Amino acid sequence: MLQFLSKIDSFTRPIVLKLPGLFPVLIYSYGRKLFLNQLFKTIPRKKIEIPSQFHRELWGIKFQSNLFNAAGIFKEVYGYELCYRQGAAAFLVGTITPRARNGNIKKGIKHPFIPLQKSHAAINWMGLPNVGIEEALSRIRRIEKKKGCPIGISISSQPNVSENQAINELIDVFKLVEQSQVDFIELNESCPNVDHTHSSEQIGNLDKGLVDRLELISQKFLKQRKRLLPVVVKFSNDTALEQVDELVELLISLRFDGINFGNTSTQYSEIQNQLNESDIRNFQNFTQTFGGGVSGAVLRKKSLSLCSAAVEKSKQISNQTEFIIIRTGGIEHEGDVFESNLTGVHLNQWFTGYFEAFSKYGYNCYSRILKS
């Protein structure tokens, strides 16, 4: 079924993307859900092995490769066996909020999404749809974990509530996750498709509200952990380079276990200059109607530069525990992972690149990208 859908899409995509107005968004928003529903239900018959040079052991946890899905693919908490058999480093759930969310809807389109085919990019305005933490953890309990494929969960505070309520609920979520079989947490500070609370005050180059949140999490959770449960903080690909040193220094001092750059981008003018001319009309229609975050190849250079700066800063700081650098954004080819390795990045995540690779290689997408 999946191969059939991929063949249909490869044939019809150039036609669909030329349709007027928001018809391409409507079709691909629905089509994406159809594809994911089928993806969750199917798995390769045999386990696909990844060469040993891509295996990693970080925080005392074994990863069967150094590449896995970014948050946003497995929001329903289905797909663990698929990830394991494909050779993914881990299975990352979410992003999950304290309570379930329906996500964004506008112009009659739920969770708007469109690929930018010639630019190897995509744009979405989903708004963190998810089942909520209690249901997510209930589904995680039913997963039979396999060696080399740990479970991670991406979490975010509940949008559209008071700052005090949001942080208290978030800390409660950390404590619930600690009681589960989750192996690591990714705190999502990077979603562009929901409202965020920003302070007018700055501490150095950083938003004071962010610093306050991270300090509370450190005080009320990290320093009180009852087991090794690493927490990585994920920041936007739009993070300024001059902020990286301060972020790394802050996170290490507060006992966080890693940093991830960097999700999607909303720097539309810069992105448009990188797009293939054939994608500009759909890009403008989407961003002017919905906003949304852009993912894919257009983020490649920035994600690498952010992670390179983070690696260099972390080397300068004496730290008793491992501090892991994760790169998200523009991972599509084996050369992208090779560049990460040269830079010192520990793990990589992909989103748009995963679907591009799956359309070419099917279940062998990891082994083909991570080829020796």
C-alpha positions as CSV (number, residue, x, y, z in Angstrom):
1,M,0.0,0.0,0.0
2,L,2.8,2.4,0.9
3,Q,4.7,1.8,-2.3
4,F,1.5,2.3,-4.2
5,L,0.9,5.6,-2.5
6,S,4.4,6.7,-3.2
7,K,4.1,5.8,-6.9
8,I,0.8,7.7,-7.1
9,D,2.3,10.7,-5.4
10,S,5.5,10.8,-7.6
11,F,3.2,10.8,-10.7
12,T,0.6,13.3,-9.5
13,R,2.7,15.7,-7.3
14,P,3.8,18.0,-10.1
15,I,0.2,18.3,-11.2
16,V,-1.3,18.8,-7.7
17,L,1.3,21.5,-6.8
18,K,0.2,23.5,-9.8
19,L,-3.4,23.6,-8.7
20,P,-4.7,27.1,-7.9
21,G,-5.1,28.6,-4.4
22,L,-5.1,26.4,-1.4
23,F,-6.1,23.2,-3.2
24,P,-2.5,21.7,-2.9
25,V,-2.5,22.4,0.8
26,L,-5.9,20.7,1.2
27,I,-4.8,17.6,-0.7
28,Y,-1.5,17.2,1.0
29,S,-2.8,17.9,4.5
30,Y,-5.2,15.0,4.0
31,G,-2.7,12.8,2.1
32,R,-0.1,13.2,4.8
33,K,-2.5,11.7,7.4
34,L,-3.4,8.9,5.0
35,F,0.3,8.0,4.5
36,L,1.2,8.1,8.2
37,N,-1.8,5.9,9.1
38,Q,-0.5,3.3,6.6
39,L,3.1,3.7,7.8
40,F,2.2,3.0,11.4
41,K,0.5,-0.3,10.4
42,T,3.3,-1.8,8.3
43,I,6.8,-2.9,9.1
44,P,9.6,-4.6,7.2
45,R,9.6,-8.3,7.5
46,K,13.2,-8.5,8.6
47,K,15.3,-6.3,10.8
48,I,17.6,-4.1,8.7
49,E,21.1,-4.0,10.2
50,I,23.1,-0.8,10.4
51,P,27.0,-0.9,10.1
52,S,28.6,-0.8,13.6
53,Q,30.5,2.4,12.9
54,F,27.1,4.2,13.2
55,H,26.3,2.6,16.6
56,R,26.4,5.0,19.6
57,E,26.5,4.7,23.4
58,L,25.5,7.9,25.0
59,W,24.4,8.5,28.7
60,G,24.9,4.8,29.1
61,I,22.2,4.2,26.5
62,K,22.8,2.1,23.4
63,F,21.6,3.5,20.0
64,Q,21.7,1.2,17.0
65,S,22.6,4.2,14.7
66,N,23.1,7.9,15.0
67,L,19.9,9.0,13.1
68,F,16.3,8.9,14.1
69,N,12.9,10.7,13.6
70,A,12.3,14.2,14.7
71,A,9.3,15.1,16.8
72,G,6.2,15.5,14.7
73,I,6.1,12.1,12.9
74,F,5.0,9.8,15.7
75,K,2.5,11.9,17.6
76,E,0.1,9.0,18.0
77,V,2.8,6.9,19.8
78,Y,2.6,4.2,17.1
79,G,5.6,3.1,15.0
80,Y,8.1,1.8,17.5
81,E,8.6,-1.6,15.7
82,L,8.9,0.2,12.4
83,C,11.7,2.4,13.8
84,Y,13.5,-0.5,15.3
85,R,13.4,-2.7,12.2
86,Q,14.4,0.2,9.9
87,G,17.5,0.8,12.0
88,A,16.6,4.1,13.6
89,A,18.7,5.2,16.5
90,A,15.6,5.7,18.7
91,F,11.8,6.1,18.6
92,L,10.9,9.7,19.5
93,V,7.3,10.3,20.5
94,G,5.5,13.7,20.3
95,T,5.6,16.5,20.8
96,I,3.2,15.9,23.7
97,T,1.6,18.5,26.0
98,P,0.0,18.0,29.4
99,R,-3.5,17.8,27.9
100,A,-4.6,16.6,24.4
101,R,-4.7,19.2,21.6
102,N,-6.6,19.1,18.3
103,G,-4.0,21.4,16.7
104,N,-4.6,24.1,14.2
105,I,-7.4,24.4,11.6
106,K,-8.0,27.3,9.2
107,K,-9.9,27.7,6.0
108,G,-11.4,24.3,6.7
109,I,-8.0,22.6,6.5
110,K,-6.8,20.7,9.6
111,H,-3.1,20.6,10.3
112,P,-2.1,22.4,7.1
113,F,0.9,21.0,5.3
114,I,2.5,21.2,1.8
115,P,5.7,19.9,0.3
116,L,8.0,22.2,-1.7
117,Q,9.1,19.6,-4.1
118,K,11.9,21.1,-6.1
119,S,13.4,22.7,-3.0
120,H,13.4,19.4,-1.0
121,A,11.5,21.3,1.7
122,A,8.1,21.4,3.3
123,I,6.0,23.7,5.4
124,N,3.4,23.0,8.1
125,W,1.1,24.8,10.6
126,M,0.0,21.9,12.8
127,G,0.0,23.5,16.2
128,L,1.1,20.5,18.4
129,P,-1.8,18.1,17.9
130,N,-1.3,15.2,20.3
131,V,-3.1,12.8,22.6
132,G,-1.9,14.3,25.9
133,I,0.6,12.9,28.4
134,E,-1.5,10.4,30.2
135,E,-2.7,8.7,27.0
136,A,0.8,8.9,25.5
137,L,2.4,7.2,28.5
138,S,-0.4,4.6,28.5
139,R,0.6,3.7,24.9
140,I,4.3,3.8,25.7
141,R,3.7,1.2,28.5
142,R,2.5,-1.3,25.8
143,I,5.7,-1.0,23.8
144,E,8.1,-4.0,23.9
145,K,11.5,-2.3,23.8
146,K,14.3,-3.8,21.8
147,K,18.1,-3.5,22.3
148,G,19.5,-0.4,20.6
149,C,16.3,1.4,20.1
150,P,15.5,3.5,23.2
151,I,12.3,5.5,23.6
152,G,12.4,9.3,23.7
153,I,9.5,11.7,24.2
154,S,9.3,15.3,23.1
155,I,7.3,17.4,25.5
156,S,6.1,21.0,25.6
157,S,4.2,23.2,28.0
158,Q,0.5,23.7,27.4
159,P,-0.1,26.7,25.1
160,N,-2.6,29.4,26.0
161,V,-2.4,29.1,29.7
162,S,-0.8,31.3,32.3
163,E,3.0,31.1,32.6
164,N,2.8,29.9,36.2
165,Q,0.3,27.1,35.3
166,A,2.3,26.1,32.2
167,I,5.6,25.6,34.1
168,N,4.0,23.7,37.0
169,E,2.1,21.4,34.7
170,L,5.3,20.8,32.7
171,I,7.2,19.8,35.8
172,D,4.4,17.4,36.7
173,V,4.8,15.9,33.2
174,F,8.6,15.4,33.8
175,K,7.8,13.5,37.0
176,L,5.2,11.3,35.2
177,V,7.7,10.4,32.5
178,E,10.3,9.5,35.1
179,Q,8.0,6.7,36.2
180,S,7.7,5.3,32.7
181,Q,10.0,3.3,30.4
182,V,11.0,6.4,28.5
183,D,14.8,6.6,28.2
184,F,15.2,10.3,27.4
185,I,13.2,13.6,27.2
186,E,13.4,16.3,24.6
187,L,12.0,19.6,25.9
188,N,10.6,21.5,22.9
189,E,11.3,25.2,23.1
190,S,11.2,25.6,19.4
191,C,7.6,25.2,17.9
192,P,6.7,28.2,15.7
193,N,3.0,27.1,15.3
194,V,1.7,27.9,18.8
195,D,1.8,31.1,20.9
196,H,4.8,31.4,23.3
197,T,5.3,33.7,26.3
198,H,8.3,35.9,25.8
199,S,9.7,38.3,28.4
200,S,10.6,41.9,27.5
201,E,13.7,41.4,29.7
202,Q,17.0,39.9,28.6
203,I,19.7,38.1,30.5
204,G,22.7,38.6,28.2
205,N,21.4,37.5,24.8
206,L,18.7,35.2,26.2
207,D,15.1,35.8,27.0
208,K,14.6,36.1,30.7
209,G,11.4,34.0,30.6
210,L,13.3,31.1,29.0
211,V,16.1,31.3,31.6
212,D,13.5,31.4,34.4
213,R,11.7,28.3,33.0
214,L,14.9,26.3,32.7
215,E,16.0,27.2,36.2
216,L,12.8,26.0,37.6
217,I,13.0,22.7,35.7
218,S,16.5,22.3,37.0
219,Q,15.5,23.0,40.6
220,K,12.3,21.1,40.7
221,F,13.2,18.1,38.5
222,L,16.7,17.7,37.2
223,K,18.4,18.0,40.6
224,Q,15.8,15.7,42.1
225,R,15.8,12.9,39.5
226,K,15.5,9.4,41.0
227,R,17.0,7.7,37.9
228,L,19.1,8.6,34.9
229,L,16.6,10.3,32.6
230,P,18.5,12.6,30.3
231,V,16.8,15.9,29.3
232,V,17.8,17.6,26.0
233,V,16.4,21.1,25.1
234,K,15.5,21.7,21.5
235,F,15.8,25.2,20.1
236,S,14.7,26.7,16.8
237,N,16.9,26.7,13.7
238,D,16.3,30.5,13.8
239,T,18.4,30.8,17.0
240,A,21.1,33.4,16.6
241,L,24.7,32.2,16.5
242,E,25.6,34.6,19.3
243,Q,23.2,32.9,21.6
244,V,24.7,29.5,21.3
245,D,27.5,29.9,23.8
246,E,25.2,31.3,26.5
247,L,22.7,28.5,25.9
248,V,25.2,25.7,26.2
249,E,26.8,27.3,29.3
250,L,23.4,27.8,30.9
251,L,22.2,24.2,30.2
252,I,25.3,22.6,31.5
253,S,25.3,24.7,34.6
254,L,21.7,23.7,35.2
255,R,22.4,20.0,34.7
256,F,20.6,19.5,31.4
257,D,22.0,16.7,29.3
258,G,22.1,18.1,25.8
259,I,20.9,20.6,23.2
260,N,19.2,20.1,19.9
261,F,19.3,22.6,16.9
262,G,16.9,23.0,15.4
263,N,13.3,22.2,14.2
264,T,11.8,24.5,11.6
265,S,12.3,28.1,10.5
266,T,10.1,31.1,10.0
267,Q,12.7,33.4,8.4
268,Y,10.6,33.5,5.3
269,S,12.5,36.2,3.3
270,E,15.8,34.3,3.7
271,I,14.2,31.0,2.9
272,Q,12.4,32.2,-0.2
273,N,15.8,33.2,-1.6
274,Q,16.9,29.6,-1.4
275,L,13.7,28.1,-3.0
276,N,13.4,26.7,-6.5
277,E,11.3,29.2,-8.5
278,S,8.6,26.6,-9.1
279,D,7.9,26.4,-5.3
280,I,7.6,30.1,-4.6
281,R,3.9,30.5,-5.4
282,N,2.9,27.7,-3.0
283,F,5.3,29.0,-0.4
284,Q,3.8,32.5,-0.5
285,N,0.2,31.2,-0.5
286,F,0.9,29.1,2.6
287,T,2.9,31.5,4.6
288,Q,0.5,34.4,3.9
289,T,-2.5,32.3,4.9
290,F,-1.2,30.2,7.8
291,G,2.3,31.2,8.7
292,G,4.0,27.9,9.6
293,G,7.4,26.5,10.0
294,V,9.7,25.4,7.1
295,S,11.7,22.2,7.2
296,G,14.0,20.4,4.8
297,A,17.2,21.1,2.8
298,V,17.0,24.9,3.2
299,L,17.9,24.5,6.9
300,R,21.0,22.4,6.3
301,K,23.7,25.1,6.6
302,K,22.2,26.8,9.6
303,S,21.6,23.7,11.6
304,L,25.2,22.6,11.0
305,S,26.6,26.0,12.0
306,L,24.5,26.1,15.2
307,C,25.6,22.6,16.2
308,S,29.2,23.3,15.3
309,A,29.2,26.3,17.7
310,A,27.5,24.1,20.4
311,V,30.1,21.4,20.1
312,E,33.0,23.9,20.4
313,K,31.5,25.6,23.4
314,S,30.7,22.3,25.2
315,K,34.4,21.2,24.8
316,Q,35.5,24.4,26.6
317,I,33.4,23.6,29.7
318,S,34.4,21.1,32.3
319,N,31.4,18.9,32.8
320,Q,31.1,15.8,34.9
321,T,28.3,14.3,32.8
322,E,27.9,13.8,29.1
323,F,26.4,16.8,27.2
324,I,25.0,15.6,23.8
325,I,24.6,17.7,20.7
326,I,21.7,16.7,18.3
327,R,21.3,18.2,14.9
328,T,17.8,18.5,13.3
329,G,17.2,20.3,10.0
330,G,18.2,19.5,6.5
331,I,19.3,15.9,7.1
332,E,18.6,14.2,3.8
333,H,21.7,12.5,2.3
334,E,24.6,10.5,3.7
335,G,26.8,13.6,3.2
336,D,24.7,15.4,5.8
337,V,25.4,12.8,8.5
338,F,29.0,12.7,7.5
339,E,29.3,16.4,8.0
340,S,27.7,16.0,11.4
341,N,30.2,13.3,12.4
342,L,33.1,15.5,11.3
343,T,31.8,18.4,13.4
344,G,31.4,16.3,16.5
345,V,27.6,16.1,16.5
346,H,26.4,13.0,18.4
347,L,23.0,12.3,17.0
348,N,20.9,13.5,14.1
349,Q,17.1,13.8,13.5
350,W,15.2,14.0,10.3
351,F,11.7,14.9,9.3
352,T,11.3,16.0,5.7
353,G,14.4,14.1,4.7
354,Y,12.9,10.9,6.1
355,F,9.9,11.1,3.8
356,E,12.2,12.0,0.8
357,A,14.4,9.0,1.6
358,F,11.5,6.7,2.2
359,S,10.0,7.5,-1.2
360,K,13.4,6.5,-2.8
361,Y,14.5,3.6,-0.7
362,G,11.5,2.4,1.2
363,Y,12.3,0.6,4.5
364,N,16.0,0.7,3.6
365,C,16.1,4.5,4.0
366,Y,18.3,4.3,7.1
367,S,20.8,1.8,5.7
368,R,21.1,3.7,2.4
369,I,21.7,7.0,4.1
370,L,24.0,5.5,6.7
371,K,26.0,3.4,4.2
372,S,29.6,2.7,5.0
